[in-house]
Amino acid sequence: MGRNALLDRVRLGVEDAAVLASLVLLAWPVADAGHPGGMPGRIVPLLAALCLGLAVLMSDGRPMLRHVVTGAALGAAGIRHLNGDLSPVATWLVMLVAAAVLVRQALGDRPDVDLSRQQVLLAQQVFRDPLTGLGNRKMFVEYAEEVLDEPSRTHTAVILVNLDGFKHVNDHFGHIVGDDLLRAAADRLAVNVRANDTVARLDSDEFAVLLPGLEDEQAALAVAERVLTELHRPLEVAGVPVTIRARAGVAVAKTGEVLDHVLRRADQALLRAKVEGGGVARRFDPELFAAAEQRRLAEADLLRGIEAGEFEVHYQPIVDLDGGHTVGVEALVRWQHPERGLVPPAVFLDLAESLGLLPRLGGWVLEEACRQAIDWQNRFPGFELNVNLSASQLGNPKLIDEVRTILERTGLPPQDLVLELTESVALTDLVESARVLSALKSLGVRIALDDFGTGFSSLSHLSSLPVDVIKIDRSFVQAMPESGDASVAEAVMHIARTFNLSPVAEGIENAEQASRLRELACGRAQGYHFARPMPAGSVTELLDKQGVPIRAL
C-alpha cells in the first residue's frame, strides 16, 4: 500500500472515531440513572444514536453530515457545561471529539493532494499526449490505479469516449484537419468535467475520463451525456465548422476492483453504444457483458479445439428408396469436446463462420471424407459422397484449386463427389455463385441445392445455376398429407423432373413418409428412419451387412 493510500485510511479512521464519539456524547444524557423510563428508556435512545451513526458512516459523498453531527455534539456539551450538567466521563468524550477534529485537520484534505499528483504527472512529458496536451494512456493508468487503490466512501467511474466520425474527417479533409479536430475535442472534454476529474487521450480518437468522488452511477452517466452534448455541437476546425458523432461508455468501479476490469466494462458499454447507432452514452450492462464474455470464451474454446484436432467427421447414409440399401453418405462435422462430449454443428458452425474458420474446417472435412470414401468405393464402386459448402467457402478464391488438389491427392472419382450448398447461400450473389459452381462442375463434381424451396428460389434462378441434385427440405416431407393429395414435396419433385434433376428427400422419420415418397417416385432419401449420422466405422459395418452393389444415380 502506498503512503497516500495509508494516509487516506488514517483519515477515514479518525473521521469514524469522531462521529461515533459525537453520537455517544449526544445520547449521554439518557445514560443517567435518573432518566425517566428506567433502563429501556435509556437503552432505546442509545441504540437509536448508534444506528444513526452507522447510517452516517455508510453514507457516500456526504461529509457535511459528519460535520453536523460533530458540531451538534460539541454544542450540546457546551450548553450542558454551562448548566453544570456535564459529567467527567462526558468531558473526556468532548476532549476525544476535539482531538479527532484536530488530528483530521492536521492530516489535510485529499482533493488537494489528488490535484497536485495530477499536476506532477502532467508536468512530466512522458505522461503527456503531445498533440492535445492531455494526459496519455500511461498517465491515466498510473493515476487511476492509485485512485482505485485508495479507500473511499464515494464511487469512482471511468468514461470512455470515441469520436465515431473521426476516420471520415481524416479521409476527407486530411490528417492536419484531423489533428485540429482532436485538439478541439480534447478542449471540449477538459472544460466539461469537474476540477478533480482526469481527462486523457488513450489512442487515436479514444479518450478516457476518470471521475472520483461520485455519489452514484447516475452522476457518471450525466457527465458523459453532458460531454457528448458539447462534442456534438459544431467544432471549428481550420476555419470550417465540422460536426461529428461521438459515443461514450460508462463503468463504475467496484470496491477493490483493478483498473483493467473497469476499462473492460467501460469498453463493453462503449460497444453497446456503437451497436445502438452511436451518438449516445451507455452504462455497463452486466447481462450484455456476460453474453460477450461467454462468446469470447466460446471463441477461444473453438480455436483450441481446432488446434487440438478434436473435430471428426460423421456420415448419414443416403438410401435408395426402391432397394432400401445405402448408396452414399452425407459428411457432417462433429466436435468431440473433452468435457462436453459430442457437440452438434448447430452449436459451433455459426461461430466458426463469424471467425472465418469455416474455409479451413470445411477443407479438412472435404479431404477427410474423400479419403474415407475411397475405402468404401474399393468394395462398392460408385459409392457417393456428399459434402457441404458454406458461404465463406463459396467466396474463397482458392476453393476450386483446393477441391482439385484434394481429388488428386485422395484419388476419389470426381463424379462421385456431390458438393451441397443451401439456396440462400447460392442466391446471395447469383452471378458469382454460378461462376464458381460452373468452375467446380468443370472438375467433374456434381452440385446439390440443399433445403430447396425454403429460401428465395425461383425457376429462373434454378435455370441459372449448374445444379444436378435437389434436396427436398424436411419441412416439406413432414407436411406431406397421408392421402394422395398434392403436397409441396410433390411439386418440388415435379420441378426436379422438369429440369432433369435428381431429387433427394431429407428428414424421413417413419415408414409412412418413406412409402409416400416411393409412390411419388422420389429415388433417394435420408433421415432418422434409415440411420442417424454415425462414425465411419459404423458406416462400414452397415455396408458390410447390406453387401449390395451400388447403383449409379
C-alpha positions in Angstrom: 0.0 0.0 0.0 1.3 3.5 -0.9 1.9 6.3 1.5 -1.1 8.3 0.2 -3.4 5.3 0.5 -2.2 4.7 4.1 -2.9 8.4 4.9 -6.4 8.1 3.4 -7.1 5.1 5.6 -6.0 7.0 8.7 -8.2 10.0 7.7 -11.2 7.8 7.4 -10.5 6.1 10.7 -10.2 9.4 12.5 -13.4 10.6 10.9 -15.2 7.5 12.1 -14.0 7.8 15.6 -15.1 11.5 15.8 -18.6 10.6 14.5 -19.0 7.7 17.0 -17.8 9.8 19.9 -20.1 12.7 18.9 -23.1 10.4 18.8 -22.4 8.9 22.2 -22.0 12.4 23.6 -25.3 13.4 22.1 -27.0 10.4 23.7 -25.2 10.6 27.0 -28.0 12.3 29.0 -30.1 9.2 28.7 -27.4 7.2 30.4 -28.2 9.0 33.6 -29.7 6.6 36.1 -32.3 9.1 37.0 -33.6 9.3 33.4 -37.3 8.7 33.3 -38.4 5.4 31.8 -35.8 3.2 33.5 -33.4 1.0 31.7 -35.4 0.6 28.5 -35.9 4.4 28.3 -32.1 4.7 28.3 -31.1 1.9 26.1 -33.5 2.7 23.2 -32.1 6.3 22.7 -28.6 4.9 22.8 -29.4 2.3 20.2 -31.1 4.9 18.0 -28.0 7.1 18.2 -25.7 4.2 17.3 -28.0 3.3 14.3 -27.9 6.9 13.2 -24.1 6.8 13.5 -23.9 3.7 11.3 -26.1 5.4 8.7 -23.8 8.4 8.7 -20.6 6.3 8.5 -22.0 4.3 5.5 -23.2 7.4 3.6 -21.4 8.2 0.4 -20.3 11.6 -0.7 -22.0 13.5 2.2 -19.2 14.7 4.5 -21.4 17.6 5.7 -23.5 15.0 7.7 -20.4 14.2 9.7 -19.6 17.9 10.4 -23.3 18.5 11.5 -23.2 15.5 14.0 -19.8 16.6 15.4 -20.9 20.3 15.7 -24.2 19.3 17.3 -22.4 17.2 19.9 -19.9 19.8 20.9 -22.6 22.5 21.0 -24.8 20.3 23.3 -21.9 19.6 25.5 -21.1 23.3 25.8 -24.7 24.0 26.9 -24.6 21.2 29.5 -21.3 22.5 30.8 -22.8 26.0 31.4 -25.7 24.4 33.2 -23.3 22.3 35.3 -24.7 19.0 33.9 -21.6 17.8 32.2 -20.2 14.7 33.9 -16.5 13.8 34.0 -16.9 11.0 31.5 -18.7 13.3 29.1 -15.9 15.8 29.4 -13.5 13.1 28.3 -15.7 12.4 25.3 -15.6 16.2 24.4 -11.8 16.1 24.5 -11.8 12.9 22.3 -14.0 14.6 19.7 -11.9 17.8 19.7 -8.7 15.8 19.4 -10.1 13.8 16.5 -11.1 17.0 14.7 -7.6 18.5 15.3 -5.9 15.3 14.0 -8.1 15.1 10.9 -7.4 18.8 10.2 -3.6 18.1 10.5 -3.9 15.2 8.0 -5.2 17.6 5.4 -7.7 17.2 2.6 -7.5 14.6 -0.1 -8.7 16.6 -3.1 -5.8 19.0 -3.0 -3.4 16.0 -2.8 -5.2 14.4 -5.8 -4.9 17.6 -7.9 -1.2 18.0 -7.0 -0.5 14.5 -8.1 -2.2 15.1 -11.4 -0.2 18.3 -11.9 3.1 16.5 -11.1 2.3 13.7 -13.6 1.3 16.1 -16.3 4.5 18.1 -15.7 6.5 15.1 -16.9 6.5 14.8 -20.7 6.4 11.0 -20.6 2.9 11.3 -19.2 1.6 13.9 -21.7 0.0 13.5 -25.1 2.0 15.8 -27.4 -1.0 16.5 -29.7 -3.7 17.5 -27.3 -1.8 18.4 -24.1 -3.9 15.9 -22.1 -2.5 13.0 -20.2 -1.7 9.9 -22.2 -2.5 6.3 -21.5 0.5 5.8 -19.3 -0.5 8.8 -17.1 -4.2 7.7 -17.0 -3.4 4.1 -16.0 -0.9 5.1 -13.3 -3.1 7.7 -11.7 -6.3 5.7 -12.0 -4.7 2.6 -10.4 -3.6 4.8 -7.5 -7.0 6.3 -7.1 -8.8 2.9 -7.2 -6.3 1.6 -4.6 -7.3 4.3 -2.1 -10.2 3.6 0.3 -13.2 5.9 -0.3 -16.8 6.2 0.8 -17.7 7.6 -2.7 -17.7 6.0 -6.1 -15.1 6.2 -8.9 -16.2 5.9 -12.5 -14.5 5.7 -15.9 -15.9 7.1 -19.1 -14.6 6.1 -22.5 -15.4 8.5 -25.3 -14.9 7.6 -29.0 -15.3 10.0 -32.0 -17.3 8.0 -34.5 -16.7 10.4 -37.4 -13.0 10.8 -37.0 -11.9 8.5 -39.7 -14.2 10.2 -42.2 -12.7 13.6 -41.3 -9.2 12.2 -41.7 -10.0 10.7 -45.1 -12.0 13.7 -46.4 -10.0 16.6 -45.1 -6.6 15.2 -44.3 -4.6 14.4 -41.2 -3.8 18.1 -40.4 -7.5 18.8 -40.0 -7.9 15.5 -38.1 -5.3 16.7 -35.6 -7.1 20.0 -35.2 -10.3 18.1 -34.6 -8.7 16.0 -31.9 -7.4 19.1 -30.2 -10.8 20.8 -30.3 -12.5 17.7 -28.9 -9.9 17.5 -26.1 -10.6 21.1 -25.2 -14.4 20.4 -25.0 -13.8 17.4 -22.8 -11.5 19.3 -20.4 -13.8 22.2 -19.8 -16.9 20.0 -19.3 -15.7 17.9 -16.3 -15.0 18.8 -12.7 -11.7 20.2 -11.4 -10.7 16.9 -9.8 -11.6 14.8 -12.8 -8.9 13.5 -15.1 -9.1 13.5 -18.9 -6.7 11.6 -21.1 -6.3 10.6 -24.7 -5.8 6.8 -24.8 -5.3 6.2 -28.5 -6.2 7.8 -31.8 -9.8 9.1 -31.3 -10.4 7.5 -28.0 -10.5 9.5 -24.7 -10.9 8.5 -21.1 -12.3 10.4 -18.1 -11.7 9.4 -14.5 -14.4 10.7 -12.1 -13.6 10.1 -8.4 -15.9 11.2 -5.6 -19.3 10.4 -7.2 -22.4 9.7 -5.2 -23.8 7.2 -7.7 -23.6 5.8 -11.2 -26.3 8.1 -12.5 -23.9 11.1 -11.8 -21.3 9.5 -14.1 -23.9 9.0 -16.9 -24.9 12.6 -16.5 -21.3 13.8 -17.0 -21.0 11.5 -20.1 -24.2 12.9 -21.6 -23.1 16.5 -21.0 -19.7 15.7 -22.7 -21.5 14.2 -25.7 -23.8 17.2 -26.0 -20.8 19.5 -26.2 -18.9 17.3 -28.6 -22.0 17.1 -30.9 -22.0 20.9 -31.3 -20.1 22.0 -34.5 -16.4 22.2 -33.9 -14.4 25.0 -35.6 -11.6 23.2 -37.5 -9.3 25.1 -39.9 -12.0 27.8 -40.1 -14.6 25.3 -41.1 -17.4 24.1 -38.8 -17.3 20.3 -38.5 -20.0 18.2 -36.9 -19.1 14.7 -35.7 -20.8 12.0 -33.7 -19.3 10.6 -30.5 -20.3 7.8 -28.2 -19.5 7.1 -24.6 -19.3 4.0 -22.3 -19.6 4.3 -18.5 -18.5 1.9 -15.8 -18.4 2.5 -12.1 -15.6 0.7 -10.2 -16.4 -1.8 -7.5 -14.6 -1.8 -4.2 -11.1 -3.2 -4.7 -11.6 -3.7 -8.4 -8.5 -3.4 -10.7 -8.4 -0.8 -13.4 -8.2 -3.4 -16.2 -11.6 -4.8 -15.3 -13.2 -1.3 -15.1 -11.8 -0.4 -18.5 -13.1 -3.7 -20.0 -16.6 -3.0 -18.6 -16.5 0.6 -19.9 -15.4 -0.7 -23.3 -18.4 -3.1 -23.3 -20.7 -0.1 -22.6 -18.9 1.7 -25.5 -19.6 -1.2 -27.8 -23.2 -1.2 -26.8 -23.5 2.5 -27.7 -22.0 1.7 -31.1 -24.5 -1.2 -31.7 -27.3 1.2 -30.9 -26.2 3.6 -33.6 -23.6 5.8 -31.8 -24.1 9.3 -30.6 -25.2 8.1 -27.2 -23.8 7.3 -23.7 -24.5 3.9 -22.2 -23.8 2.4 -18.9 -22.2 -1.0 -18.5 -24.8 -3.8 -18.7 -23.8 -6.9 -16.8 -26.1 -9.2 -18.8 -24.6 -8.0 -22.1 -21.1 -8.3 -20.7 -21.8 -11.8 -19.5 -23.0 -12.7 -23.0 -19.9 -11.1 -24.6 -17.7 -12.9 -22.1 -19.4 -16.2 -22.9 -18.9 -15.6 -26.6 -15.2 -14.8 -26.0 -14.7 -18.0 -24.1 -16.6 -20.0 -26.8 -14.3 -18.5 -29.5 -11.2 -19.4 -27.5 -12.5 -22.9 -26.9 -13.3 -23.4 -30.6 -9.9 -22.2 -31.7 -8.3 -24.5 -29.1 -10.4 -27.5 -30.3 -9.4 -27.0 -33.9 -5.7 -26.8 -33.0 -6.1 -29.9 -30.8 -7.7 -31.9 -33.6 -10.9 -32.5 -31.6 -13.1 -32.5 -34.7 -14.3 -35.6 -36.6 -16.5 -36.5 -39.5 -19.7 -38.4 -39.1 -21.8 -39.7 -42.0 -25.5 -40.0 -42.6 -26.5 -42.7 -45.1 -28.4 -41.8 -48.2 -30.7 -44.7 -49.1 -32.2 -45.9 -52.4 -35.9 -46.0 -51.7 -36.6 -48.8 -54.2 -33.9 -51.2 -53.0 -33.7 -50.0 -49.4 -29.9 -50.1 -49.4 -27.3 -47.4 -48.8 -25.9 -45.7 -51.9 -24.0 -42.8 -50.4 -23.5 -40.7 -47.3 -23.5 -37.0 -46.4 -20.4 -35.9 -44.4 -21.2 -33.9 -41.3 -18.6 -32.3 -39.0 -18.8 -33.0 -35.3 -16.8 -31.7 -32.3 -15.7 -34.3 -29.8 -15.2 -32.0 -26.9 -13.1 -33.4 -24.0 -15.5 -32.1 -21.4 -18.9 -31.6 -23.2 -18.8 -34.8 -25.3 -20.1 -34.8 -28.8 -21.1 -31.2 -29.8 -23.6 -30.9 -32.6 -22.8 -28.5 -35.5 -25.6 -26.1 -34.7 -23.6 -25.1 -31.6 -20.4 -24.1 -33.3 -20.8 -23.7 -37.1 -22.2 -20.1 -36.9 -19.4 -19.2 -34.5 -16.8 -20.7 -36.8 -18.3 -18.8 -39.8 -18.1 -15.5 -37.9 -14.5 -16.1 -37.0 -13.6 -17.0 -40.6 -12.7 -20.6 -39.7 -15.1 -22.5 -42.0 -12.8 -22.5 -45.1 -10.2 -24.2 -43.0 -12.6 -26.5 -41.2 -14.6 -27.2 -44.4 -11.4 -28.0 -46.3 -10.4 -30.5 -43.7 -13.8 -32.2 -43.7 -13.7 -32.5 -47.5 -10.3 -34.1 -47.6 -11.0 -36.4 -44.6 -14.3 -37.5 -46.2 -12.8 -38.1 -49.6 -10.0 -40.2 -48.1 -12.6 -42.3 -46.2 -14.9 -42.6 -49.3 -12.1 -44.3 -51.3 -12.1 -47.1 -48.8 -15.8 -47.7 -49.3 -15.5 -47.4 -53.1 -12.9 -50.2 -53.2 -15.7 -52.6 -52.1 -18.7 -50.7 -53.5 -17.8 -48.9 -56.7 -20.0 -45.8 -57.4 -20.5 -45.1 -53.7 -21.3 -41.4 -53.4 -20.0 -38.7 -51.0 -22.0 -35.5 -50.3 -20.1 -32.7 -48.6 -21.5 -29.3 -47.6 -20.1 -25.9 -48.7 -20.5 -22.8 -46.5 -21.0 -19.3 -47.7 -17.4 -18.4 -46.8 -16.1 -21.4 -48.7 -18.1 -20.4 -51.7 -16.5 -17.0 -51.5 -13.0 -18.4 -51.1 -11.0 -17.6 -54.3 -8.9 -20.7 -53.6 -11.9 -23.1 -53.5 -11.6 -24.6 -57.0 -7.8 -25.2 -56.6 -8.4 -26.8 -53.2 -11.1 -29.1 -54.5 -8.9 -30.1 -57.4 -5.9 -30.8 -55.2 -8.0 -32.9 -52.7 -9.4 -35.0 -55.5 -6.0 -35.6 -57.0 -4.5 -36.4 -53.6 -7.2 -38.8 -52.4 -8.0 -40.4 -55.8 -11.7 -40.0 -55.4 -13.5 -40.0 -58.8 -14.9 -36.5 -59.3 -18.3 -37.8 -60.4 -18.8 -39.5 -57.1 -18.4 -36.2 -55.1 -21.5 -34.1 -54.6 -21.0 -30.6 -53.2 -24.0 -29.3 -51.3 -25.0 -25.7 -50.6 -28.2 -24.1 -49.5 -30.1 -22.0 -51.9 -29.8 -19.0 -49.5 -26.0 -19.2 -49.9 -26.2 -19.7 -53.6 -28.5 -16.7 -54.2 -26.5 -14.3 -52.1 -24.7 -13.4 -55.3 -26.3 -15.3 -58.1 -23.8 -14.3 -60.8 -20.7 -15.2 -58.7 -22.3 -18.4 -57.4 -23.0 -19.5 -61.0 -19.4 -18.8 -62.0 -17.9 -20.7 -59.0 -20.3 -23.7 -59.3 -19.6 -23.9 -63.1 -15.9 -24.0 -62.3 -16.4 -26.8 -59.8 -18.5 -28.7 -62.3 -15.7 -28.4 -64.8 -13.7 -30.6 -62.4 -16.3 -33.3 -62.8 -18.1 -33.0 -59.4 -21.8 -32.6 -59.1 -23.7 -29.8 -57.3 -26.7 -30.2 -55.0 -29.1 -27.5 -53.9 -30.0 -28.1 -50.2 -33.1 -27.0 -48.4 -34.8 -26.4 -51.7 -37.9 -24.2 -51.5 -37.2 -22.7 -48.1 -35.3 -19.6 -49.4 -35.9 -17.3 -52.3 -35.6 -19.8 -55.2 -37.5 -19.4 -58.5 -37.4 -21.2 -61.7 -35.3 -18.5 -63.3 -32.7 -18.8 -60.5 -32.7 -22.6 -60.8 -32.0 -22.4 -64.6 -29.1 -20.0 -63.9 -27.3 -22.4 -61.6 -25.5 -25.5 -62.8 -27.3 -27.8 -60.3 -27.5 -31.6 -60.6 -29.4 -32.6 -57.4 -32.3 -31.0 -55.5 -32.6 -31.9 -51.8 -36.2 -31.6 -50.6 -36.3 -29.9 -47.2 -37.5 -31.9 -44.2 -40.3 -29.4 -43.5 -42.0 -30.4 -46.8 -41.6 -34.0 -46.1 -43.2 -33.6 -42.6 -46.1 -31.7 -44.2 -47.0 -34.4 -46.7 -50.6 -35.5 -46.3 -51.3 -39.1 -45.5 -53.7 -39.3 -48.5 -52.8 -38.9 -52.1 -53.5 -35.2 -52.1 -50.9 -32.9 -53.7 -48.1 -31.5 -51.5 -45.2 -29.2 -51.8 -42.8 -32.1 -51.8 -44.6 -33.5 -54.9 -44.4 -30.1 -56.5 -40.6 -29.9 -55.9 -40.2 -33.4 -57.4 -42.1 -32.2 -60.4 -39.8 -29.2 -60.8 -36.8 -31.6 -60.5 -38.1 -33.8 -63.3 -38.8 -30.7 -65.4 -35.2 -29.6 -65.1 -33.8 -33.1 -65.3 -32.5 -33.0 -61.7 -32.3 -35.8 -59.2 -34.5 -35.4 -56.1 -33.3 -36.5 -52.6 -35.7 -36.2 -49.7 -34.4 -35.2 -46.3 -35.7 -35.8 -42.8 -37.6 -39.1 -43.2 -38.7 -40.2 -39.8 -41.1 -43.1 -40.4 -42.1 -45.8 -42.8 -45.3 -44.0 -43.9 -43.2 -41.0 -45.2 -40.8 -43.4 -47.0 -43.7 -45.2 -48.6 -45.4 -42.0 -49.7 -42.1 -40.7 -51.2 -41.7 -44.0 -53.0 -45.2 -43.6 -54.5 -44.1 -40.1 -55.7 -41.1 -41.7 -57.5 -38.5 -40.0 -55.3 -35.4 -42.1 -55.9 -33.4 -41.4 -52.8 -33.8 -40.2 -49.2 -32.1 -39.8 -45.8 -33.3 -39.4 -42.3 -33.5 -40.9 -38.8 -35.9 -43.6 -40.2 -33.0 -45.1 -42.0 -30.0 -44.1 -39.9 -28.6 -41.3 -37.8 -25.2 -39.7 -38.5 -22.5 -42.1 -37.4 -18.7 -42.5 -37.4 -17.0 -44.0 -40.4 -16.6 -47.4 -38.7 -20.4 -47.8 -38.2 -21.0 -47.0 -41.9 -18.5 -49.7 -42.9 -20.4 -52.2 -40.7 -23.7 -51.1 -42.2 -22.4 -51.6 -45.8 -20.9 -55.0 -44.9 -24.3 -56.2 -43.6 -26.1 -55.0 -46.8 -23.5 -56.3 -49.2 -25.4 -54.9 -52.1 -23.6 -53.3 -55.1 -24.2 -49.6 -55.6 -26.4 -48.5 -58.5 -25.2 -45.2 -60.0 -27.7 -42.3 -59.9 
